[in-house]
Amino acid sequence: MGPMLPSAKPHAAPKRRPADPPGTAARRAALRLLDAVLRRGDPLEAALPAATRGLEGADRGLAHAIAAEALRRLPDLDALIDSATRQPLPEDAKARTALRVALVQTLALGTPPHAAIATVLPLVDGGPRKLVHGVFGALTRAGAVLPEVPSLPLAVAERWRANWGDAVVAAGAAAIAAPPPLDLTLASPAAAAPEGVSLAPDHRRLVDAAPVTQLNGYAEGAWWVQDIAASLPARLIGRGPGRALDLCAAPGGKTMQLAAAGWDVTALEIAPSRAARLHENLARTRLPATVVIADALDWSPSEPMDALLLDAPCSATGIFRRHPEVLYRAHAGLIKEMAALQARLLDRAAAWVRPGGCLVYATCSLEPEEGEEQMKRFLADNPDYAVVPPKAGELPTGIEANSDGYVRTLPGTLADVGGCDGFFIARLVRASA
């Protein structure tokens, strides 16, 4: 009989990873959203479908709310994090982003600390869990709070201070503290619409509104969502009849305004996906317009236009109240790039307006390079165009043209009634032949 072999030891069963606490998936989606915005430069809404894939409505909404609130409060969240670490964490460190997600829940969204940290720690499994737990615990035990008025990103504050002064910087910080009210543009004065404040003809402003699709008149296409400032370019074109061209038209608010005002509208949009949204909005409101999918730098109309509206692609810094991520995407290089594109579009569009016709140029930007400086260059190169300032009654109370005849809304404009987006608008008329 041969020698007896030692019995083999049974393999130890692998440790099972504990199940994530309920709600972790929404926090993981929020982390992905912040990464998409801050590292890749994606717009928050564009990143939402991929980041929240597989989540139901409530969890999807929570992920969006966490990410959006973190972006509103980012400089102050980072200041707290840096106060509790020996060395600053890298800007793109996962631990920093996880702490942002945990802290903003507790300090701004009312989530109990134990729930906030329990649903965030799984996001750093295999990483610096102890660091995240320790920093979060130290800050909450110390009674950390966020300032009532958030801090703007330093580069933005410095740029706006140089361009507009301290008062606008302070107003911008106050404006980003919470999402703004909801503005509706009515298809007609008799359109069914929710009760609210009217700041201009065919306008309603709602505070703490129900979801848009549940509001009175939505299914009937009686109105569409549009910030009061965004409605001004089409208001300055006025009523038809005549041929009107809306360049860079999606999602269609200005196209619908022009159609409702009696214009024969052609709406040009370069992106098929955005054009599809424009078609949907026109179908819901039952307003007529011809939608063309083309690049305005390649396409030309078959006949001159009586009115042309160019709401040009821009840095979009004026819509920071609803989209706080724009303040992190709109760096100096992007502003310069957008200004160059605007100049090309303006010069091309100028040739499409008939003599005596109207051209309205607008951007939802707070940067002079995309507004005042753009107009200075354009008027020098196109002496057949002249600025026509708004007339009495064309603008809402509280918004006025400046000494050059332009409309410039800034943080602080209409602050006593809920504010408005930042816009630059110039109405130009081409000299008659």
Secondary structure, DSSP 8 states (H G I E B T S, - for coil): ---------------------TTHHHHHHHHHHHHHHHTT---HHHHHHHHTTT--HHHHHHHHHHHHHHHHTHHHHHHHHHHTSSS---TT-HHHHHHHHHHHHHHHS---HHHHHHTTGGGGTTS-HHHHHHHHHHHHHTT----SS----HHHHHHHHHHH-HHHHHHHHHHTTS---EEEEESSTT----S-B-SSTTEEEESS---GGGSTTTTTT-EEE--TTTTHHHHHH---SSEEEEES-TT-HHHHHHHHTT-EEEEEES-HHHHHHHHHHHHHHT---EEEES-TTT---SS-EEEEEEE-----GGGTTT-TTHHHH--HHHHHHHHHHHHHHHHHHHTTEEEEEEEEEEES---GGGTHHHHHHHHHH-TTEEE----TTSS-TT--B-TTS-EEE-TTTTGGGT----EEEEEEEE---
